[in-house]
Amino acid sequence: MTAVEPHPLLRPPRDPSGGEAAQAWAAITAQAPQYPRVFVSADVRIPMSDGAALRAYVFRPADASGAPVPGTFPTVLNLTPYNKLLIKGIDTILETPI
């Protein structure tokens, strides 16, 4: 007779701490952030090869005083079909405490 493994959802709970992976994650996230603030540059012109220009907000890592940190960092480009003013307006509304 062979032992039958219970269905994964019916197994009793394991270590409530989450195990080694969760403890490693907790150790990383408990540290102070390397870049505690964000520096925002608005309406940065990005020239395209066809002569057109895009305008963008550029978010860069900043130190505790809010000054941008020098260096090269990975870039994420998020394109939207919406007008930047609409996005900025929504962002302002969501940031304003009621």
N, CA, C and O atoms as a GROMACS GRO file, in nm:
protein
  392
    1MET      N    1   0.085  -0.118   0.000
    1MET     CA    2   0.000   0.000   0.000
    1MET      C    3   0.089   0.124   0.000
    1MET      O    4   0.186   0.131   0.076
    2THR      N    5   0.058   0.221  -0.085
    2THR     CA    6   0.138   0.342  -0.094
    2THR      C    7   0.068   0.456  -0.021
    2THR      O    8  -0.055   0.463  -0.015
    3ALA      N    9   0.150   0.544   0.032
    3ALA     CA   10   0.094   0.661   0.102
    3ALA      C   11   0.038   0.759   0.000
    3ALA      O   12   0.097   0.781  -0.106
    4VAL      N   13  -0.074   0.816   0.033
    4VAL     CA   14  -0.138   0.913  -0.055
    4VAL      C   15  -0.106   1.053  -0.003
    4VAL      O   16  -0.132   1.084   0.113
    5GLU      N   17  -0.050   1.135  -0.090
    5GLU     CA   18  -0.016   1.273  -0.053
    5GLU      C   19  -0.146   1.355  -0.054
    5GLU      O   20  -0.220   1.349  -0.152
    6PRO      N   21  -0.176   1.430   0.053
    6PRO     CA   22  -0.299   1.510   0.053
    6PRO      C   23  -0.293   1.621  -0.052
    6PRO      O   24  -0.186   1.664  -0.094
    7HIS      N   25  -0.409   1.665  -0.092
    7HIS     CA   26  -0.420   1.776  -0.188
    7HIS      C   27  -0.347   1.897  -0.130
    7HIS      O   28  -0.356   1.921  -0.010
    8PRO      N   29  -0.273   1.975  -0.213
    8PRO     CA   30  -0.194   2.088  -0.161
    8PRO      C   31  -0.276   2.188  -0.078
    8PRO      O   32  -0.224   2.245   0.018
    9LEU      N   33  -0.401   2.208  -0.114
    9LEU     CA   34  -0.483   2.305  -0.039
    9LEU      C   35  -0.533   2.248   0.092
    9LEU      O   36  -0.580   2.322   0.178
   10LEU      N   37  -0.522   2.117   0.109
   10LEU     CA   38  -0.571   2.054   0.231
   10LEU      C   39  -0.459   2.021   0.328
   10LEU      O   40  -0.484   1.968   0.436
   11ARG      N   41  -0.335   2.051   0.291
   11ARG     CA   42  -0.222   2.023   0.379
   11ARG      C   43  -0.228   2.116   0.501
   11ARG      O   44  -0.275   2.229   0.491
   12PRO      N   45  -0.181   2.068   0.614
   12PRO     CA   46  -0.178   2.157   0.731
   12PRO      C   47  -0.080   2.271   0.708
   12PRO      O   48   0.016   2.256   0.633
   13PRO      N   49  -0.104   2.386   0.771
   13PRO     CA   50  -0.014   2.500   0.751
   13PRO      C   51   0.128   2.466   0.797
   13PRO      O   52   0.149   2.391   0.892
   14ARG      N   53   0.221   2.523   0.729
   14ARG     CA   54   0.362   2.500   0.761
   14ARG      C   55   0.410   2.612   0.856
   14ARG      O   56   0.331   2.671   0.930
   15ASP      N   57   0.535   2.636   0.851
   15ASP     CA   58   0.599   2.737   0.934
   15ASP      C   59   0.532   2.873   0.913
   15ASP      O   60   0.535   2.925   0.802
   16PRO      N   61   0.471   2.932   1.016
   16PRO     CA   62   0.401   3.060   0.997
   16PRO      C   63   0.493   3.177   0.963
   16PRO      O   64   0.445   3.282   0.919
   17SER      N   65   0.624   3.161   0.983
   17SER     CA   66   0.716   3.270   0.950
   17SER      C   67   0.737   3.281   0.799
   17SER      O   68   0.790   3.381   0.752
   18GLY      N   69   0.696   3.180   0.724
   18GLY     CA   70   0.716   3.181   0.579
   18GLY      C   71   0.843   3.109   0.537
   18GLY      O   72   0.870   3.096   0.417
   19GLY      N   73   0.920   3.064   0.631
   19GLY     CA   74   1.042   2.989   0.598
   19GLY      C   75   1.160   3.080   0.567
   19GLY      O   76   1.156   3.200   0.591
   20GLU      N   77   1.264   3.018   0.513
   20GLU     CA   78   1.388   3.090   0.487
   20GLU      C   79   1.371   3.204   0.388
   20GLU      O   80   1.427   3.312   0.407
   21ALA      N   81   1.294   3.182   0.282
   21ALA     CA   82   1.276   3.286   0.180
   21ALA      C   83   1.208   3.409   0.240
   21ALA      O   84   1.247   3.522   0.212
   22ALA      N   85   1.107   3.387   0.322
   22ALA     CA   86   1.036   3.500   0.384
   22ALA      C   87   1.127   3.574   0.483
   22ALA      O   88   1.122   3.696   0.492
   23GLN      N   89   1.207   3.500   0.555
   23GLN     CA   90   1.298   3.564   0.650
   23GLN      C   91   1.405   3.644   0.576
   23GLN      O   92   1.444   3.752   0.622
   24ALA      N   93   1.454   3.593   0.463
   24ALA     CA   94   1.552   3.668   0.383
   24ALA      C   95   1.488   3.795   0.328
   24ALA      O   96   1.550   3.901   0.329
   25TRP      N   97   1.363   3.784   0.281
   25TRP     CA   98   1.292   3.902   0.229
   25TRP      C   99   1.271   4.005   0.340
   25TRP      O  100   1.289   4.124   0.317
   26ALA      N  101   1.233   3.960   0.458
   26ALA     CA  102   1.212   4.051   0.571
   26ALA      C  103   1.342   4.123   0.607
   26ALA      O  104   1.339   4.242   0.639
   27ALA      N  105   1.454   4.053   0.601
   27ALA     CA  106   1.583   4.115   0.632
   27ALA      C  107   1.617   4.223   0.530
   27ALA      O  108   1.672   4.328   0.566
   28ILE      N  109   1.586   4.199   0.402
   28ILE     CA  110   1.614   4.298   0.298
   28ILE      C  111   1.524   4.419   0.312
   28ILE      O  112   1.570   4.533   0.305
   29THR      N  113   1.394   4.395   0.331
   29THR     CA  114   1.298   4.506   0.334
   29THR      C  115   1.302   4.584   0.465
   29THR      O  116   1.251   4.696   0.471
   30ALA      N  117   1.362   4.528   0.569
   30ALA     CA  118   1.371   4.599   0.696
   30ALA      C  119   1.482   4.705   0.694
   30ALA      O  120   1.486   4.792   0.780
   31GLN      N  121   1.571   4.696   0.596
   31GLN     CA  122   1.680   4.793   0.586
   31GLN      C  123   1.629   4.928   0.537
   31GLN      O  124   1.526   4.936   0.470
   32ALA      N  125   1.702   5.033   0.571
   32ALA     CA  126   1.668   5.166   0.519
   32ALA      C  127   1.690   5.164   0.368
   32ALA      O  128   1.785   5.103   0.320
   33PRO      N  129   1.603   5.232   0.291
   33PRO     CA  130   1.619   5.231   0.145
   33PRO      C  131   1.748   5.300   0.102
   33PRO      O  132   1.791   5.398   0.164
   34GLN      N  133   1.809   5.248  -0.003
   34GLN     CA  134   1.933   5.307  -0.055
   34GLN      C  135   1.907   5.446  -0.110
   34GLN      O  136   1.989   5.536  -0.094
   35TYR      N  137   1.793   5.464  -0.174
   35TYR     CA  138   1.753   5.594  -0.230
   35TYR      C  139   1.617   5.630  -0.170
   35TYR      O  140   1.514   5.588  -0.222
   36PRO      N  141   1.616   5.708  -0.062
   36PRO     CA  142   1.491   5.731   0.011
   36PRO      C  143   1.391   5.825  -0.056
   36PRO      O  144   1.274   5.825  -0.017
   37ARG      N  145   1.432   5.904  -0.152
   37ARG     CA  146   1.341   6.000  -0.215
   37ARG      C  147   1.345   5.986  -0.366
   37ARG      O  148   1.423   5.908  -0.420
   38VAL      N  149   1.259   6.063  -0.434
   38VAL     CA  150   1.252   6.062  -0.580
   38VAL      C  151   1.262   6.206  -0.628
   38VAL      O  152   1.194   6.294  -0.575
   39PHE      N  153   1.345   6.230  -0.730
   39PHE     CA  154   1.358   6.362  -0.791
   39PHE      C  155   1.282   6.358  -0.923
   39PHE      O  156   1.306   6.269  -1.005
   40VAL      N  157   1.191   6.453  -0.945
   40VAL     CA  158   1.108   6.455  -1.066
   40VAL      C  159   1.146   6.574  -1.152
   40VAL      O  160   1.147   6.688  -1.106
   41SER      N  161   1.178   6.547  -1.279
   41SER     CA  162   1.199   6.652  -1.378
   41SER      C  163   1.079   6.648  -1.472
   41SER      O  164   1.046   6.543  -1.528
   42ALA      N  165   1.012   6.763  -1.488
   42ALA     CA  166   0.892   6.768  -1.571
   42ALA      C  167   0.925   6.822  -1.710
   42ALA      O  168   1.017   6.902  -1.726
   43ASP      N  169   0.849   6.777  -1.809
   43ASP     CA  170   0.859   6.824  -1.947
   43ASP      C  171   1.000   6.813  -2.006
   43ASP      O  172   1.047   6.906  -2.071
   44VAL      N  173   1.064   6.701  -1.982
   44VAL     CA  174   1.196   6.676  -2.041
   44VAL      C  175   1.175   6.640  -2.188
   44VAL      O  176   1.097   6.551  -2.220
   45ARG      N  177   1.246   6.710  -2.277
   45ARG     CA  178   1.231   6.688  -2.421
   45ARG      C  179   1.312   6.567  -2.462
   45ARG      O  180   1.431   6.557  -2.431
   46ILE      N  181   1.248   6.475  -2.534
   46ILE     CA  182   1.314   6.356  -2.586
   46ILE      C  183   1.301   6.359  -2.738
   46ILE      O  184   1.194   6.332  -2.791
   47PRO      N  185   1.410   6.394  -2.810
   47PRO     CA  186   1.402   6.402  -2.956
   47PRO      C  187   1.395   6.263  -3.020
   47PRO      O  188   1.465   6.171  -2.977
   48MET      N  189   1.311   6.249  -3.120
   48MET     CA  190   1.297   6.125  -3.196
   48MET      C  191   1.376   6.136  -3.327
   48MET      O  192   1.409   6.246  -3.370
   49SER      N  193   1.405   6.024  -3.388
   49SER     CA  194   1.485   6.022  -3.511
   49SER      C  195   1.414   6.090  -3.629
   49SER      O  196   1.481   6.133  -3.723
   50ASP      N  197   1.281   6.100  -3.625
   50ASP     CA  198   1.208   6.164  -3.735
   50ASP      C  199   1.189   6.314  -3.713
   50ASP      O  200   1.121   6.380  -3.792
   51GLY      N  201   1.250   6.368  -3.608
   51GLY     CA  202   1.240   6.511  -3.581
   51GLY      C  203   1.132   6.547  -3.481
   51GLY      O  204   1.132   6.658  -3.428
   52ALA      N  205   1.041   6.455  -3.454
   52ALA     CA  206   0.938   6.481  -3.353
   52ALA      C  207   1.003   6.480  -3.215
   52ALA      O  208   1.114   6.431  -3.197
   53ALA      N  209   0.932   6.533  -3.119
   53ALA     CA  210   0.983   6.534  -2.982
   53ALA      C  211   0.874   6.488  -2.887
   53ALA      O  212   0.758   6.528  -2.901
   54LEU      N  213   0.912   6.406  -2.792
   54LEU     CA  214   0.822   6.366  -2.685
   54LEU      C  215   0.857   6.448  -2.563
   54LEU      O  216   0.971   6.491  -2.547
   55ARG      N  217   0.761   6.471  -2.479
   55ARG     CA  218   0.784   6.539  -2.351
   55ARG      C  219   0.751   6.438  -2.241
   55ARG      O  220   0.650   6.368  -2.248
   56ALA      N  221   0.835   6.432  -2.141
   56ALA     CA  222   0.817   6.329  -2.039
   56ALA      C  223   0.849   6.381  -1.900
   56ALA      O  224   0.921   6.479  -1.882
   57TYR      N  225   0.793   6.312  -1.804
   57TYR     CA  226   0.836   6.327  -1.665
   57TYR      C  227   0.947   6.225  -1.646
   57TYR      O  228   0.932   6.109  -1.686
   58VAL      N  229   1.057   6.265  -1.584
   58VAL     CA  230   1.167   6.174  -1.556
   58VAL      C  231   1.180   6.163  -1.405
   58VAL      O  232   1.199   6.263  -1.336
   59PHE      N  233   1.168   6.042  -1.355
   59PHE     CA  234   1.178   6.015  -1.212
   59PHE      C  235   1.314   5.951  -1.186
   59PHE      O  236   1.348   5.848  -1.245
   60ARG      N  237   1.392   6.015  -1.097
   60ARG     CA  238   1.527   5.966  -1.068
   60ARG      C  239   1.541   5.942  -0.919
   60ARG      O  240   1.475   6.008  -0.839
   61PRO      N  241   1.628   5.848  -0.880
   61PRO     CA  242   1.652   5.826  -0.738
   61PRO      C  243   1.712   5.952  -0.676
   61PRO      O  244   1.789   6.024  -0.739
   62ALA      N  245   1.676   5.978  -0.551
   62ALA     CA  246   1.728   6.095  -0.481
   62ALA      C  247   1.772   6.056  -0.340
   62ALA      O  248   1.728   5.956  -0.285
   63ASP      N  249   1.861   6.137  -0.286
   63ASP     CA  250   1.907   6.113  -0.150
   63ASP      C  251   1.804   6.167  -0.050
   63ASP      O  252   1.696   6.210  -0.090
   64ALA      N  253   1.838   6.164   0.078
   64ALA     CA  254   1.744   6.206   0.182
   64ALA      C  255   1.705   6.353   0.171
   64ALA      O  256   1.597   6.392   0.216
   65SER      N  257   1.792   6.436   0.110
   65SER     CA  258   1.759   6.578   0.095
   65SER      C  259   1.672   6.604  -0.027
   65SER      O  260   1.622   6.715  -0.045
   66GLY      N  261   1.653   6.503  -0.112
   66GLY     CA  262   1.573   6.520  -0.234
   66GLY      C  263   1.656   6.551  -0.356
   66GLY      O  264   1.600   6.567  -0.465
   67ALA      N  265   1.788   6.561  -0.341
   67ALA     CA  266   1.876   6.589  -0.456
   67ALA      C  267   1.896   6.462  -0.538
   67ALA      O  268   1.910   6.354  -0.481
   68PRO      N  269   1.897   6.473  -0.672
   68PRO     CA  270   1.916   6.353  -0.753
   68PRO      C  271   2.053   6.290  -0.729
   68PRO      O  272   2.152   6.360  -0.710
   69VAL      N  273   2.055   6.159  -0.730
   69VAL     CA  274   2.178   6.084  -0.709
   69VAL      C  275   2.248   6.068  -0.844
   69VAL      O  276   2.185   6.025  -0.940
   70PRO      N  277   2.379   6.102  -0.853
   70PRO     CA  278   2.449   6.083  -0.980
   70PRO      C  279   2.467   5.935  -1.011
   70PRO      O  280   2.477   5.852  -0.920
   71GLY      N  281   2.472   5.903  -1.137
   71GLY     CA  282   2.495   5.764  -1.177
   71GLY      C  283   2.404   5.723  -1.290
   71GLY      O  284   2.316   5.798  -1.332
   72THR      N  285   2.426   5.603  -1.337
   72THR     CA  286   2.345   5.545  -1.443
   72THR      C  287   2.250   5.443  -1.381
   72THR      O  288   2.292   5.358  -1.302
   73PHE      N  289   2.123   5.452  -1.417
   73PHE     CA  290   2.022   5.363  -1.360
   73PHE      C  291   1.938   5.303  -1.472
   73PHE      O  292   1.929   5.360  -1.581
   74PRO      N  293   1.876   5.188  -1.447
   74PRO     CA  294   1.785   5.131  -1.547
   74PRO      C  295   1.671   5.228  -1.577
   74PRO      O  296   1.635   5.310  -1.493
   75THR      N  297   1.616   5.218  -1.697
   75THR     CA  298   1.509   5.307  -1.740
   75THR      C  299   1.384   5.228  -1.774
   75THR      O  300   1.391   5.122  -1.837
   76VAL      N  301   1.270   5.280  -1.731
   76VAL     CA  302   1.141   5.224  -1.768
   76VAL      C  303   1.066   5.334  -1.840
   76VAL      O  304   1.048   5.443  -1.787
   77LEU      N  305   1.021   5.305  -1.961
   77LEU     CA  306   0.946   5.403  -2.039
   77LEU      C  307   0.801   5.359  -2.042
   77LEU      O  308   0.770   5.248  -2.084
   78ASN      N  309   0.712   5.447  -1.996
   78ASN     CA  310   0.570   5.417  -1.994
   78ASN      C  311   0.500   5.514  -2.087
   78ASN      O  312   0.491   5.633  -2.058
   79LEU      N  313   0.450   5.464  -2.199
   79LEU     CA  314   0.379   5.548  -2.294
   79LEU      C  315   0.230   5.539  -2.268
   79LEU      O  316   0.178   5.432  -2.235
   80THR      N  317   0.161   5.650  -2.283
   80THR     CA  318   0.017   5.652  -2.265
   80THR      C  319  -0.046   5.736  -2.376
   80THR      O  320   0.012   5.835  -2.419
   81PRO      N  321  -0.164   5.697  -2.423
   81PRO     CA  322  -0.230   5.777  -2.526
   81PRO      C  323  -0.298   5.901  -2.468
   81PRO      O  324  -0.352   5.983  -2.542
   82TYR      N  325  -0.296   5.914  -2.337
   82TYR     CA  326  -0.364   6.025  -2.273
   82TYR      C  327  -0.275   6.147  -2.263
   82TYR      O  328  -0.152   6.135  -2.260
   83ASN      N  329  -0.335   6.261  -2.257
   83ASN     CA  330  -0.264   6.387  -2.241
   83ASN      C  331  -0.199   6.391  -2.102
   83ASN      O  332  -0.259   6.350  -2.003
   84LYS      N  333  -0.076   6.441  -2.096
   84LYS     CA  334  -0.005   6.448  -1.968
   84LYS      C  335  -0.078   6.535  -1.868
   84LYS      O  336  -0.072   6.508  -1.748
   85LEU      N  337  -0.148   6.639  -1.914
   85LEU     CA  338  -0.220   6.725  -1.821
   85LEU      C  339  -0.330   6.648  -1.749
   85LEU      O  340  -0.353   6.670  -1.630
   86LEU      N  341  -0.397   6.559  -1.820
   86LEU     CA  342  -0.500   6.476  -1.758
   86LEU      C  343  -0.438   6.388  -1.651
   86LEU      O  344  -0.491   6.377  -1.540
   87ILE      N  345  -0.328   6.324  -1.685
   87ILE     CA  346  -0.260   6.236  -1.590
   87ILE      C  347  -0.212   6.316  -1.468
   87ILE      O  348  -0.228   6.272  -1.355
   88LYS      N  349  -0.155   6.434  -1.491
   88LYS     CA  350  -0.108   6.518  -1.381
   88LYS      C  351  -0.225   6.560  -1.293
   88LYS      O  352  -0.212   6.562  -1.170
   89GLY      N  353  -0.339   6.594  -1.354
   89GLY     CA  354  -0.456   6.633  -1.276
   89GLY      C  355  -0.506   6.520  -1.188
   89GLY      O  356  -0.538   6.542  -1.071
   90ILE      N  357  -0.511   6.400  -1.243
   90ILE     CA  358  -0.555   6.284  -1.164
   90ILE      C  359  -0.456   6.258  -1.052
   90ILE      O  360  -0.496   6.231  -0.939
   91ASP      N  361  -0.328   6.267  -1.081
   91ASP     CA  362  -0.225   6.246  -0.980
   91ASP      C  363  -0.238   6.348  -0.867
   91ASP      O  364  -0.226   6.312  -0.750
   92THR      N  365  -0.264   6.473  -0.902
   92THR     CA  366  -0.280   6.578  -0.801
   92THR      C  367  -0.401   6.550  -0.713
   92THR      O  368  -0.394   6.566  -0.591
   93ILE      N  369  -0.511   6.509  -0.774
   93ILE     CA  370  -0.631   6.479  -0.697
   93ILE      C  371  -0.606   6.364  -0.600
   93ILE      O  372  -0.648   6.370  -0.485
   94LEU      N  373  -0.538   6.260  -0.647
   94LEU     CA  374  -0.514   6.144  -0.562
   94LEU      C  375  -0.416   6.174  -0.450
   94LEU      O  376  -0.422   6.109  -0.345
   95GLU      N  377  -0.326   6.269  -0.468
   95GLU     CA  378  -0.229   6.303  -0.364
   95GLU      C  379  -0.285   6.398  -0.260
   95GLU      O  380  -0.232   6.408  -0.150
   96THR      N  381  -0.392   6.470  -0.294
   96THR     CA  382  -0.446   6.571  -0.204
   96THR      C  383  -0.530   6.504  -0.096
   96THR      O  384  -0.628   6.437  -0.127
   97PRO      N  385  -0.493   6.523   0.031
   97PRO     CA  386  -0.575   6.464   0.138
   97PRO      C  387  -0.710   6.534   0.147
   97PRO      O  388  -0.721   6.655   0.128
   98ILE      N  389  -0.812   6.456   0.176
   98ILE     CA  390  -0.947   6.512   0.187
   98ILE      C  391  -0.979   6.543   0.331
   98ILE      O  392  -1.088   6.590   0.361
   0.00000   0.00000   0.00000
